[in-house]
Amino acid sequence: QQQDFDLLVIGGGSGGLACAKEASQLGRKVAVVDYVEPSPRGTRWGLGGTCVNVGCIPKKLMHQAALLGSMIKHAHHYGWEVAQPIQHDW
């Protein structure tokens, strides 16, 4: 079955998705194509791109979790009573 599109966006990262959304809102018929080679562990992530799925955002989440753990660990210096030992489980 043949389909016609006004715009073909190659890449489903943040830029590609923003472009596709804008074009769609302007009344254009849009297709987005994206492919990601599975990782050695078989991980597959799709739309959103590297930053959202395996780059910036996950890194920031891990960093914030580490900062929060450190703050909780030292909260007693500021008058907080926190049960010890501190435990974390994703």
PyMOL Python script that loads the backbone (N, CA, C, O; Angstrom):
from pymol import cmd

cmd.read_pdbstr("""\
ATOM      1  N   GLN A   1       0.836  -1.178   0.000  1.00  0.00           N
ATOM      2  CA  GLN A   1       0.000   0.000   0.000  1.00  0.00           C
ATOM      3  C   GLN A   1       0.884   1.247   0.000  1.00  0.00           C
ATOM      4  O   GLN A   1       1.700   1.435   0.902  1.00  0.00           O
ATOM      5  N   GLN A   2       0.725   2.066  -0.978  1.00  0.00           N
ATOM      6  CA  GLN A   2       1.517   3.290  -1.100  1.00  0.00           C
ATOM      7  C   GLN A   2       0.867   4.404  -0.291  1.00  0.00           C
ATOM      8  O   GLN A   2      -0.356   4.544  -0.254  1.00  0.00           O
ATOM      9  N   GLN A   3       1.719   5.191   0.355  1.00  0.00           N
ATOM     10  CA  GLN A   3       1.238   6.347   1.103  1.00  0.00           C
ATOM     11  C   GLN A   3       2.035   7.570   0.679  1.00  0.00           C
ATOM     12  O   GLN A   3       3.215   7.470   0.344  1.00  0.00           O
ATOM     13  N   ASP A   4       1.396   8.693   0.694  1.00  0.00           N
ATOM     14  CA  ASP A   4       2.055   9.952   0.339  1.00  0.00           C
ATOM     15  C   ASP A   4       2.175  10.831   1.577  1.00  0.00           C
ATOM     16  O   ASP A   4       1.248  10.934   2.381  1.00  0.00           O
ATOM     17  N   PHE A   5       3.334  11.459   1.711  1.00  0.00           N
ATOM     18  CA  PHE A   5       3.588  12.358   2.835  1.00  0.00           C
ATOM     19  C   PHE A   5       4.127  13.674   2.305  1.00  0.00           C
ATOM     20  O   PHE A   5       4.778  13.723   1.262  1.00  0.00           O
ATOM     21  N   ASP A   6       3.847  14.729   3.035  1.00  0.00           N
ATOM     22  CA  ASP A   6       4.411  16.034   2.705  1.00  0.00           C
ATOM     23  C   ASP A   6       5.828  16.162   3.240  1.00  0.00           C
ATOM     24  O   ASP A   6       6.648  16.897   2.690  1.00  0.00           O
ATOM     25  N   LEU A   7       6.108  15.434   4.321  1.00  0.00           N
ATOM     26  CA  LEU A   7       7.415  15.547   4.968  1.00  0.00           C
ATOM     27  C   LEU A   7       7.825  14.205   5.543  1.00  0.00           C
ATOM     28  O   LEU A   7       7.032  13.541   6.210  1.00  0.00           O
ATOM     29  N   LEU A   8       9.060  13.806   5.285  1.00  0.00           N
ATOM     30  CA  LEU A   8       9.646  12.617   5.896  1.00  0.00           C
ATOM     31  C   LEU A   8      10.747  13.095   6.829  1.00  0.00           C
ATOM     32  O   LEU A   8      11.725  13.703   6.393  1.00  0.00           O
ATOM     33  N   VAL A   9      10.583  12.816   8.107  1.00  0.00           N
ATOM     34  CA  VAL A   9      11.577  13.209   9.106  1.00  0.00           C
ATOM     35  C   VAL A   9      12.419  11.984   9.418  1.00  0.00           C
ATOM     36  O   VAL A   9      11.895  10.943   9.815  1.00  0.00           O
ATOM     37  N   ILE A  10      13.719  12.112   9.238  1.00  0.00           N
ATOM     38  CA  ILE A  10      14.633  11.011   9.525  1.00  0.00           C
ATOM     39  C   ILE A  10      15.231  11.253  10.903  1.00  0.00           C
ATOM     40  O   ILE A  10      16.027  12.173  11.093  1.00  0.00           O
ATOM     41  N   GLY A  11      14.846  10.428  11.850  1.00  0.00           N
ATOM     42  CA  GLY A  11      15.349  10.537  13.217  1.00  0.00           C
ATOM     43  C   GLY A  11      14.266  10.995  14.169  1.00  0.00           C
ATOM     44  O   GLY A  11      13.655  12.047  13.978  1.00  0.00           O
ATOM     45  N   GLY A  12      14.034  10.198  15.193  1.00  0.00           N
ATOM     46  CA  GLY A  12      12.994  10.500  16.174  1.00  0.00           C
ATOM     47  C   GLY A  12      13.533  11.105  17.442  1.00  0.00           C
ATOM     48  O   GLY A  12      12.969  10.907  18.518  1.00  0.00           O
ATOM     49  N   GLY A  13      14.629  11.848  17.328  1.00  0.00           N
ATOM     50  CA  GLY A  13      15.154  12.559  18.494  1.00  0.00           C
ATOM     51  C   GLY A  13      14.339  13.809  18.766  1.00  0.00           C
ATOM     52  O   GLY A  13      13.312  14.041  18.128  1.00  0.00           O
ATOM     53  N   SER A  14      14.793  14.608  19.709  1.00  0.00           N
ATOM     54  CA  SER A  14      14.026  15.790  20.095  1.00  0.00           C
ATOM     55  C   SER A  14      13.837  16.756  18.927  1.00  0.00           C
ATOM     56  O   SER A  14      12.763  17.338  18.781  1.00  0.00           O
ATOM     57  N   GLY A  15      14.856  16.933  18.100  1.00  0.00           N
ATOM     58  CA  GLY A  15      14.732  17.826  16.947  1.00  0.00           C
ATOM     59  C   GLY A  15      13.776  17.290  15.903  1.00  0.00           C
ATOM     60  O   GLY A  15      12.937  18.027  15.384  1.00  0.00           O
ATOM     61  N   GLY A  16      13.900  16.009  15.592  1.00  0.00           N
ATOM     62  CA  GLY A  16      13.024  15.397  14.599  1.00  0.00           C
ATOM     63  C   GLY A  16      11.570  15.401  15.031  1.00  0.00           C
ATOM     64  O   GLY A  16      10.678  15.681  14.231  1.00  0.00           O
ATOM     65  N   LEU A  17      11.331  15.086  16.306  1.00  0.00           N
ATOM     66  CA  LEU A  17       9.957  15.072  16.798  1.00  0.00           C
ATOM     67  C   LEU A  17       9.361  16.470  16.844  1.00  0.00           C
ATOM     68  O   LEU A  17       8.179  16.651  16.554  1.00  0.00           O
ATOM     69  N   ALA A  18      10.176  17.466  17.209  1.00  0.00           N
ATOM     70  CA  ALA A  18       9.692  18.851  17.220  1.00  0.00           C
ATOM     71  C   ALA A  18       9.316  19.290  15.808  1.00  0.00           C
ATOM     72  O   ALA A  18       8.293  19.943  15.603  1.00  0.00           O
ATOM     73  N   CYS A  19      10.147  18.929  14.846  1.00  0.00           N
ATOM     74  CA  CYS A  19       9.875  19.263  13.443  1.00  0.00           C
ATOM     75  C   CYS A  19       8.588  18.595  12.977  1.00  0.00           C
ATOM     76  O   CYS A  19       7.741  19.234  12.354  1.00  0.00           O
ATOM     77  N   ALA A  20       8.446  17.314  13.280  1.00  0.00           N
ATOM     78  CA  ALA A  20       7.259  16.573  12.860  1.00  0.00           C
ATOM     79  C   ALA A  20       5.995  17.149  13.490  1.00  0.00           C
ATOM     80  O   ALA A  20       4.967  17.278  12.825  1.00  0.00           O
ATOM     81  N   LYS A  21       6.074  17.489  14.756  1.00  0.00           N
ATOM     82  CA  LYS A  21       4.908  18.051  15.446  1.00  0.00           C
ATOM     83  C   LYS A  21       4.505  19.391  14.834  1.00  0.00           C
ATOM     84  O   LYS A  21       3.326  19.633  14.575  1.00  0.00           O
ATOM     85  N   GLU A  22       5.477  20.246  14.607  1.00  0.00           N
ATOM     86  CA  GLU A  22       5.200  21.568  14.029  1.00  0.00           C
ATOM     87  C   GLU A  22       4.578  21.433  12.640  1.00  0.00           C
ATOM     88  O   GLU A  22       3.590  22.098  12.328  1.00  0.00           O
ATOM     89  N   ALA A  23       5.158  20.575  11.816  1.00  0.00           N
ATOM     90  CA  ALA A  23       4.627  20.386  10.465  1.00  0.00           C
ATOM     91  C   ALA A  23       3.206  19.832  10.513  1.00  0.00           C
ATOM     92  O   ALA A  23       2.344  20.243   9.736  1.00  0.00           O
ATOM     93  N   SER A  24       2.970  18.899  11.428  1.00  0.00           N
ATOM     94  CA  SER A  24       1.636  18.325  11.573  1.00  0.00           C
ATOM     95  C   SER A  24       0.625  19.382  11.999  1.00  0.00           C
ATOM     96  O   SER A  24      -0.499  19.413  11.497  1.00  0.00           O
ATOM     97  N   GLN A  25       1.027  20.241  12.922  1.00  0.00           N
ATOM     98  CA  GLN A  25       0.134  21.310  13.375  1.00  0.00           C
ATOM     99  C   GLN A  25      -0.157  22.320  12.265  1.00  0.00           C
ATOM    100  O   GLN A  25      -1.171  23.017  12.298  1.00  0.00           O
ATOM    101  N   LEU A  26       0.735  22.389  11.294  1.00  0.00           N
ATOM    102  CA  LEU A  26       0.521  23.270  10.143  1.00  0.00           C
ATOM    103  C   LEU A  26      -0.265  22.574   9.027  1.00  0.00           C
ATOM    104  O   LEU A  26      -0.420  23.111   7.931  1.00  0.00           O
ATOM    105  N   GLY A  27      -0.754  21.373   9.329  1.00  0.00           N
ATOM    106  CA  GLY A  27      -1.602  20.666   8.379  1.00  0.00           C
ATOM    107  C   GLY A  27      -0.886  19.742   7.422  1.00  0.00           C
ATOM    108  O   GLY A  27      -1.502  19.242   6.481  1.00  0.00           O
ATOM    109  N   ARG A  28       0.388  19.498   7.631  1.00  0.00           N
ATOM    110  CA  ARG A  28       1.147  18.624   6.739  1.00  0.00           C
ATOM    111  C   ARG A  28       1.012  17.167   7.187  1.00  0.00           C
ATOM    112  O   ARG A  28       0.852  16.876   8.372  1.00  0.00           O
ATOM    113  N   LYS A  29       1.080  16.270   6.218  1.00  0.00           N
ATOM    114  CA  LYS A  29       1.076  14.839   6.504  1.00  0.00           C
ATOM    115  C   LYS A  29       2.531  14.418   6.677  1.00  0.00           C
ATOM    116  O   LYS A  29       3.336  14.536   5.753  1.00  0.00           O
ATOM    117  N   VAL A  30       2.861  13.922   7.877  1.00  0.00           N
ATOM    118  CA  VAL A  30       4.257  13.694   8.256  1.00  0.00           C
ATOM    119  C   VAL A  30       4.495  12.227   8.601  1.00  0.00           C
ATOM    120  O   VAL A  30       3.649  11.575   9.214  1.00  0.00           O
ATOM    121  N   ALA A  31       5.652  11.721   8.202  1.00  0.00           N
ATOM    122  CA  ALA A  31       6.117  10.398   8.618  1.00  0.00           C
ATOM    123  C   ALA A  31       7.466  10.578   9.306  1.00  0.00           C
ATOM    124  O   ALA A  31       8.302  11.368   8.867  1.00  0.00           O
ATOM    125  N   VAL A  32       7.664   9.831  10.394  1.00  0.00           N
ATOM    126  CA  VAL A  32       8.938   9.847  11.117  1.00  0.00           C
ATOM    127  C   VAL A  32       9.519   8.447  11.036  1.00  0.00           C
ATOM    128  O   VAL A  32       8.844   7.468  11.353  1.00  0.00           O
ATOM    129  N   VAL A  33      10.778   8.351  10.610  1.00  0.00           N
ATOM    130  CA  VAL A  33      11.468   7.062  10.600  1.00  0.00           C
ATOM    131  C   VAL A  33      12.654   7.149  11.547  1.00  0.00           C
ATOM    132  O   VAL A  33      13.373   8.147  11.592  1.00  0.00           O
ATOM    133  N   ASP A  34      12.833   6.083  12.292  1.00  0.00           N
ATOM    134  CA  ASP A  34      13.913   6.054  13.275  1.00  0.00           C
ATOM    135  C   ASP A  34      14.336   4.607  13.457  1.00  0.00           C
ATOM    136  O   ASP A  34      13.491   3.713  13.511  1.00  0.00           O
ATOM    137  N   TYR A  35      15.619   4.375  13.551  1.00  0.00           N
ATOM    138  CA  TYR A  35      16.118   3.025  13.796  1.00  0.00           C
ATOM    139  C   TYR A  35      17.271   3.105  14.775  1.00  0.00           C
ATOM    140  O   TYR A  35      18.135   3.977  14.682  1.00  0.00           O
ATOM    141  N   VAL A  36      17.261   2.188  15.701  1.00  0.00           N
ATOM    142  CA  VAL A  36      18.344   2.113  16.674  1.00  0.00           C
ATOM    143  C   VAL A  36      18.858   0.684  16.691  1.00  0.00           C
ATOM    144  O   VAL A  36      18.092  -0.265  16.859  1.00  0.00           O
ATOM    145  N   GLU A  37      20.145   0.546  16.520  1.00  0.00           N
ATOM    146  CA  GLU A  37      20.776  -0.773  16.612  1.00  0.00           C
ATOM    147  C   GLU A  37      20.660  -1.249  18.061  1.00  0.00           C
ATOM    148  O   GLU A  37      21.056  -0.525  18.975  1.00  0.00           O
ATOM    149  N   PRO A  38      20.123  -2.455  18.289  1.00  0.00           N
ATOM    150  CA  PRO A  38      20.027  -2.942  19.667  1.00  0.00           C
ATOM    151  C   PRO A  38      21.404  -3.010  20.327  1.00  0.00           C
ATOM    152  O   PRO A  38      22.402  -3.322  19.677  1.00  0.00           O
ATOM    153  N   SER A  39      21.442  -2.718  21.610  1.00  0.00           N
ATOM    154  CA  SER A  39      22.699  -2.764  22.350  1.00  0.00           C
ATOM    155  C   SER A  39      23.126  -4.218  22.529  1.00  0.00           C
ATOM    156  O   SER A  39      22.342  -5.126  22.254  1.00  0.00           O
ATOM    157  N   PRO A  40      24.369  -4.456  22.990  1.00  0.00           N
ATOM    158  CA  PRO A  40      24.807  -5.829  23.237  1.00  0.00           C
ATOM    159  C   PRO A  40      23.908  -6.573  24.223  1.00  0.00           C
ATOM    160  O   PRO A  40      23.839  -7.802  24.195  1.00  0.00           O
ATOM    161  N   ARG A  41      23.220  -5.834  25.095  1.00  0.00           N
ATOM    162  CA  ARG A  41      22.322  -6.466  26.062  1.00  0.00           C
ATOM    163  C   ARG A  41      20.895  -6.563  25.527  1.00  0.00           C
ATOM    164  O   ARG A  41      19.992  -7.003  26.237  1.00  0.00           O
ATOM    165  N   GLY A  42      20.696  -6.155  24.287  1.00  0.00           N
ATOM    166  CA  GLY A  42      19.380  -6.270  23.674  1.00  0.00           C
ATOM    167  C   GLY A  42      18.451  -5.096  23.928  1.00  0.00           C
ATOM    168  O   GLY A  42      17.271  -5.151  23.583  1.00  0.00           O
ATOM    169  N   THR A  43      18.974  -4.036  24.529  1.00  0.00           N
ATOM    170  CA  THR A  43      18.140  -2.876  24.811  1.00  0.00           C
ATOM    171  C   THR A  43      17.718  -2.207  23.513  1.00  0.00           C
ATOM    172  O   THR A  43      18.534  -1.978  22.620  1.00  0.00           O
ATOM    173  N   ARG A  44      16.448  -1.901  23.426  1.00  0.00           N
ATOM    174  CA  ARG A  44      15.914  -1.168  22.275  1.00  0.00           C
ATOM    175  C   ARG A  44      15.183   0.049  22.816  1.00  0.00           C
ATOM    176  O   ARG A  44      14.315  -0.074  23.680  1.00  0.00           O
ATOM    177  N   TRP A  45      15.524   1.195  22.321  1.00  0.00           N
ATOM    178  CA  TRP A  45      14.798   2.409  22.680  1.00  0.00           C
ATOM    179  C   TRP A  45      14.448   3.109  21.404  1.00  0.00           C
ATOM    180  O   TRP A  45      15.202   3.060  20.431  1.00  0.00           O
ATOM    181  N   GLY A  46      13.324   3.756  21.396  1.00  0.00           N
ATOM    182  CA  GLY A  46      12.843   4.323  20.148  1.00  0.00           C
ATOM    183  C   GLY A  46      12.827   5.829  20.161  1.00  0.00           C
ATOM    184  O   GLY A  46      13.854   6.477  20.366  1.00  0.00           O
ATOM    185  N   LEU A  47      11.663   6.375  19.944  1.00  0.00           N
ATOM    186  CA  LEU A  47      11.537   7.814  19.800  1.00  0.00           C
ATOM    187  C   LEU A  47      12.050   8.549  21.028  1.00  0.00           C
ATOM    188  O   LEU A  47      11.888   8.099  22.162  1.00  0.00           O
ATOM    189  N   GLY A  48      12.661   9.671  20.773  1.00  0.00           N
ATOM    190  CA  GLY A  48      13.216  10.481  21.846  1.00  0.00           C
ATOM    191  C   GLY A  48      14.693  10.732  21.653  1.00  0.00           C
ATOM    192  O   GLY A  48      15.214  11.749  22.110  1.00  0.00           O
ATOM    193  N   GLY A  49      15.370   9.829  20.988  1.00  0.00           N
ATOM    194  CA  GLY A  49      16.783  10.017  20.702  1.00  0.00           C
ATOM    195  C   GLY A  49      17.695   9.640  21.850  1.00  0.00           C
ATOM    196  O   GLY A  49      17.254   9.168  22.897  1.00  0.00           O
ATOM    197  N   THR A  50      18.969   9.859  21.626  1.00  0.00           N
ATOM    198  CA  THR A  50      19.998   9.481  22.592  1.00  0.00           C
ATOM    199  C   THR A  50      19.833  10.215  23.910  1.00  0.00           C
ATOM    200  O   THR A  50      19.891   9.596  24.973  1.00  0.00           O
ATOM    201  N   CYS A  51      19.628  11.519  23.859  1.00  0.00           N
ATOM    202  CA  CYS A  51      19.557  12.321  25.083  1.00  0.00           C
ATOM    203  C   CYS A  51      18.463  11.813  26.015  1.00  0.00           C
ATOM    204  O   CYS A  51      18.704  11.613  27.205  1.00  0.00           O
ATOM    205  N   VAL A  52      17.291  11.610  25.490  1.00  0.00           N
ATOM    206  CA  VAL A  52      16.158  11.196  26.314  1.00  0.00           C
ATOM    207  C   VAL A  52      16.318   9.775  26.823  1.00  0.00           C
ATOM    208  O   VAL A  52      15.991   9.495  27.976  1.00  0.00           O
ATOM    209  N   ASN A  53      16.806   8.886  26.000  1.00  0.00           N
ATOM    210  CA  ASN A  53      16.788   7.467  26.334  1.00  0.00           C
ATOM    211  C   ASN A  53      18.038   6.933  27.019  1.00  0.00           C
ATOM    212  O   ASN A  53      17.931   6.112  27.929  1.00  0.00           O
ATOM    213  N   VAL A  54      19.199   7.371  26.612  1.00  0.00           N
ATOM    214  CA  VAL A  54      20.424   6.805  27.190  1.00  0.00           C
ATOM    215  C   VAL A  54      21.481   7.852  27.484  1.00  0.00           C
ATOM    216  O   VAL A  54      22.591   7.495  27.880  1.00  0.00           O
ATOM    217  N   GLY A  55      21.186   9.105  27.309  1.00  0.00           N
ATOM    218  CA  GLY A  55      22.196  10.154  27.475  1.00  0.00           C
ATOM    219  C   GLY A  55      21.892  11.088  28.621  1.00  0.00           C
ATOM    220  O   GLY A  55      21.921  10.700  29.788  1.00  0.00           O
ATOM    221  N   CYS A  56      21.601  12.318  28.272  1.00  0.00           N
ATOM    222  CA  CYS A  56      21.463  13.415  29.232  1.00  0.00           C
ATOM    223  C   CYS A  56      20.471  13.128  30.352  1.00  0.00           C
ATOM    224  O   CYS A  56      20.815  13.256  31.527  1.00  0.00           O
ATOM    225  N   ILE A  57      19.265  12.748  30.011  1.00  0.00           N
ATOM    226  CA  ILE A  57      18.203  12.607  31.006  1.00  0.00           C
ATOM    227  C   ILE A  57      18.512  11.487  32.000  1.00  0.00           C
ATOM    228  O   ILE A  57      18.439  11.727  33.205  1.00  0.00           O
ATOM    229  N   PRO A  58      18.857  10.264  31.550  1.00  0.00           N
ATOM    230  CA  PRO A  58      19.207   9.238  32.527  1.00  0.00           C
ATOM    231  C   PRO A  58      20.408   9.626  33.394  1.00  0.00           C
ATOM    232  O   PRO A  58      20.441   9.317  34.585  1.00  0.00           O
ATOM    233  N   LYS A  59      21.398  10.307  32.793  1.00  0.00           N
ATOM    234  CA  LYS A  59      22.556  10.744  33.571  1.00  0.00           C
ATOM    235  C   LYS A  59      22.134  11.714  34.663  1.00  0.00           C
ATOM    236  O   LYS A  59      22.598  11.620  35.799  1.00  0.00           O
ATOM    237  N   LYS A  60      21.256  12.642  34.317  1.00  0.00           N
ATOM    238  CA  LYS A  60      20.796  13.621  35.303  1.00  0.00           C
ATOM    239  C   LYS A  60      20.003  12.950  36.412  1.00  0.00           C
ATOM    240  O   LYS A  60      20.108  13.345  37.573  1.00  0.00           O
ATOM    241  N   LEU A  61      19.209  11.938  36.070  1.00  0.00           N
ATOM    242  CA  LEU A  61      18.457  11.197  37.077  1.00  0.00           C
ATOM    243  C   LEU A  61      19.403  10.512  38.055  1.00  0.00           C
ATOM    244  O   LEU A  61      19.208  10.588  39.268  1.00  0.00           O
ATOM    245  N   MET A  62      20.428   9.844  37.531  1.00  0.00           N
ATOM    246  CA  MET A  62      21.407   9.173  38.396  1.00  0.00           C
ATOM    247  C   MET A  62      22.138  10.187  39.273  1.00  0.00           C
ATOM    248  O   MET A  62      22.359   9.939  40.458  1.00  0.00           O
ATOM    249  N   HIS A  63      22.510  11.315  38.700  1.00  0.00           N
ATOM    250  CA  HIS A  63      23.226  12.351  39.443  1.00  0.00           C
ATOM    251  C   HIS A  63      22.349  12.899  40.567  1.00  0.00           C
ATOM    252  O   HIS A  63      22.816  13.064  41.694  1.00  0.00           O
ATOM    253  N   GLN A  64      21.079  13.181  40.266  1.00  0.00           N
ATOM    254  CA  GLN A  64      20.168  13.701  41.289  1.00  0.00           C
ATOM    255  C   GLN A  64      19.954  12.682  42.398  1.00  0.00           C
ATOM    256  O   GLN A  64      19.897  13.048  43.571  1.00  0.00           O
ATOM    257  N   ALA A  65      19.835  11.407  42.040  1.00  0.00           N
ATOM    258  CA  ALA A  65      19.660  10.363  43.048  1.00  0.00           C
ATOM    259  C   ALA A  65      20.867  10.304  43.976  1.00  0.00           C
ATOM    260  O   ALA A  65      20.712  10.151  45.188  1.00  0.00           O
ATOM    261  N   ALA A  66      22.074  10.426  43.414  1.00  0.00           N
ATOM    262  CA  ALA A  66      23.292  10.419  44.233  1.00  0.00           C
ATOM    263  C   ALA A  66      23.342  11.641  45.145  1.00  0.00           C
ATOM    264  O   ALA A  66      23.701  11.523  46.317  1.00  0.00           O
ATOM    265  N   LEU A  67      22.987  12.813  44.620  1.00  0.00           N
ATOM    266  CA  LEU A  67      22.968  14.023  45.447  1.00  0.00           C
ATOM    267  C   LEU A  67      21.961  13.900  46.579  1.00  0.00           C
ATOM    268  O   LEU A  67      22.254  14.270  47.717  1.00  0.00           O
ATOM    269  N   LEU A  68      20.776  13.382  46.273  1.00  0.00           N
ATOM    270  CA  LEU A  68      19.750  13.219  47.292  1.00  0.00           C
ATOM    271  C   LEU A  68      20.210  12.256  48.376  1.00  0.00           C
ATOM    272  O   LEU A  68      20.008  12.514  49.563  1.00  0.00           O
ATOM    273  N   GLY A  69      20.825  11.148  47.978  1.00  0.00           N
ATOM    274  CA  GLY A  69      21.349  10.197  48.954  1.00  0.00           C
ATOM    275  C   GLY A  69      22.373  10.837  49.866  1.00  0.00           C
ATOM    276  O   GLY A  69      22.356  10.609  51.076  1.00  0.00           O
ATOM    277  N   SER A  70      23.259  11.631  49.304  1.00  0.00           N
ATOM    278  CA  SER A  70      24.273  12.324  50.104  1.00  0.00           C
ATOM    279  C   SER A  70      23.628  13.319  51.061  1.00  0.00           C
ATOM    280  O   SER A  70      24.035  13.420  52.218  1.00  0.00           O
ATOM    281  N   MET A  71      22.622  14.057  50.586  1.00  0.00           N
ATOM    282  CA  MET A  71      21.944  15.026  51.453  1.00  0.00           C
ATOM    283  C   MET A  71      21.237  14.327  52.609  1.00  0.00           C
ATOM    284  O   MET A  71      21.287  14.794  53.747  1.00  0.00           O
ATOM    285  N   ILE A  72      20.577  13.204  52.315  1.00  0.00           N
ATOM    286  CA  ILE A  72      19.889  12.464  53.375  1.00  0.00           C
ATOM    287  C   ILE A  72      20.897  11.938  54.383  1.00  0.00           C
ATOM    288  O   ILE A  72      20.658  11.995  55.590  1.00  0.00           O
ATOM    289  N   LYS A  73      22.014  11.430  53.901  1.00  0.00           N
ATOM    290  CA  LYS A  73      23.049  10.875  54.775  1.00  0.00           C
ATOM    291  C   LYS A  73      23.577  11.925  55.749  1.00  0.00           C
ATOM    292  O   LYS A  73      23.890  11.603  56.895  1.00  0.00           O
ATOM    293  N   HIS A  74      23.679  13.172  55.304  1.00  0.00           N
ATOM    294  CA  HIS A  74      24.239  14.236  56.141  1.00  0.00           C
ATOM    295  C   HIS A  74      23.176  15.154  56.739  1.00  0.00           C
ATOM    296  O   HIS A  74      23.508  16.206  57.284  1.00  0.00           O
ATOM    297  N   ALA A  75      21.909  14.772  56.645  1.00  0.00           N
ATOM    298  CA  ALA A  75      20.812  15.619  57.122  1.00  0.00           C
ATOM    299  C   ALA A  75      20.877  15.863  58.626  1.00  0.00           C
ATOM    300  O   ALA A  75      20.389  16.885  59.109  1.00  0.00           O
ATOM    301  N   HIS A  76      21.478  14.930  59.373  1.00  0.00           N
ATOM    302  CA  HIS A  76      21.541  15.105  60.830  1.00  0.00           C
ATOM    303  C   HIS A  76      22.336  16.355  61.217  1.00  0.00           C
ATOM    304  O   HIS A  76      22.129  16.906  62.298  1.00  0.00           O
ATOM    305  N   HIS A  77      23.231  16.800  60.356  1.00  0.00           N
ATOM    306  CA  HIS A  77      23.990  18.025  60.621  1.00  0.00           C
ATOM    307  C   HIS A  77      23.082  19.249  60.645  1.00  0.00           C
ATOM    308  O   HIS A  77      23.457  20.298  61.170  1.00  0.00           O
ATOM    309  N   TYR A  78      21.898  19.113  60.081  1.00  0.00           N
ATOM    310  CA  TYR A  78      20.965  20.235  59.976  1.00  0.00           C
ATOM    311  C   TYR A  78      19.715  20.021  60.819  1.00  0.00           C
ATOM    312  O   TYR A  78      18.697  20.683  60.612  1.00  0.00           O
ATOM    313  N   GLY A  79      19.796  19.092  61.772  1.00  0.00           N
ATOM    314  CA  GLY A  79      18.693  18.881  62.698  1.00  0.00           C
ATOM    315  C   GLY A  79      17.665  17.840  62.283  1.00  0.00           C
ATOM    316  O   GLY A  79      16.689  17.620  62.999  1.00  0.00           O
ATOM    317  N   TRP A  80      17.865  17.204  61.150  1.00  0.00           N
ATOM    318  CA  TRP A  80      16.929  16.179  60.701  1.00  0.00           C
ATOM    319  C   TRP A  80      17.292  14.838  61.319  1.00  0.00           C
ATOM    320  O   TRP A  80      18.470  14.505  61.446  1.00  0.00           O
ATOM    321  N   GLU A  81      16.280  14.072  61.700  1.00  0.00           N
ATOM    322  CA  GLU A  81      16.493  12.711  62.180  1.00  0.00           C
ATOM    323  C   GLU A  81      16.071  11.761  61.065  1.00  0.00           C
ATOM    324  O   GLU A  81      14.894  11.667  60.716  1.00  0.00           O
ATOM    325  N   VAL A  82      17.043  11.070  60.523  1.00  0.00           N
ATOM    326  CA  VAL A  82      16.794  10.158  59.406  1.00  0.00           C
ATOM    327  C   VAL A  82      17.225   8.762  59.823  1.00  0.00           C
ATOM    328  O   VAL A  82      18.336   8.563  60.315  1.00  0.00           O
ATOM    329  N   ALA A  83      16.324   7.787  59.619  1.00  0.00           N
ATOM    330  CA  ALA A  83      16.643   6.405  59.979  1.00  0.00           C
ATOM    331  C   ALA A  83      17.875   5.939  59.207  1.00  0.00           C
ATOM    332  O   ALA A  83      18.021   6.213  58.015  1.00  0.00           O
ATOM    333  N   GLN A  84      18.751   5.233  59.907  1.00  0.00           N
ATOM    334  CA  GLN A  84      19.963   4.701  59.287  1.00  0.00           C
ATOM    335  C   GLN A  84      19.886   3.180  59.311  1.00  0.00           C
ATOM    336  O   GLN A  84      19.229   2.666  60.216  1.00  0.00           O
ATOM    337  N   PRO A  85      20.463   2.437  58.445  1.00  0.00           N
ATOM    338  CA  PRO A  85      21.184   2.919  57.285  1.00  0.00           C
ATOM    339  C   PRO A  85      20.210   3.340  56.180  1.00  0.00           C
ATOM    340  O   PRO A  85      19.086   2.846  56.091  1.00  0.00           O
ATOM    341  N   ILE A  86      20.667   4.241  55.367  1.00  0.00           N
ATOM    342  CA  ILE A  86      19.879   4.696  54.227  1.00  0.00           C
ATOM    343  C   ILE A  86      19.933   3.610  53.162  1.00  0.00           C
ATOM    344  O   ILE A  86      21.001   3.069  52.875  1.00  0.00           O
ATOM    345  N   GLN A  87      18.792   3.293  52.581  1.00  0.00           N
ATOM    346  CA  GLN A  87      18.750   2.270  51.539  1.00  0.00           C
ATOM    347  C   GLN A  87      18.101   2.838  50.285  1.00  0.00           C
ATOM    348  O   GLN A  87      17.216   3.691  50.354  1.00  0.00           O
ATOM    349  N   HIS A  88      18.551   2.354  49.159  1.00  0.00           N
ATOM    350  CA  HIS A  88      18.014   2.802  47.873  1.00  0.00           C
ATOM    351  C   HIS A  88      17.811   1.586  46.987  1.00  0.00           C
ATOM    352  O   HIS A  88      18.661   0.697  46.937  1.00  0.00           O
ATOM    353  N   ASP A  89      16.687   1.547  46.290  1.00  0.00           N
ATOM    354  CA  ASP A  89      16.405   0.433  45.384  1.00  0.00           C
ATOM    355  C   ASP A  89      15.674   0.974  44.166  1.00  0.00           C
ATOM    356  O   ASP A  89      14.571   1.507  44.291  1.00  0.00           O
ATOM    357  N   TRP A  90      16.274   0.843  42.992  1.00  0.00           N
ATOM    358  CA  TRP A  90      15.619   1.318  41.775  1.00  0.00           C
ATOM    359  C   TRP A  90      14.402   0.497  41.531  1.00  0.00           C
ATOM    360  O   TRP A  90      13.690   0.724  40.552  1.00  0.00           O
TER     361      TRP A  90
END
""", "prot")
cmd.dss("prot")
cmd.show_as("cartoon", "prot")
cmd.util.cbc("prot")
cmd.orient("prot")
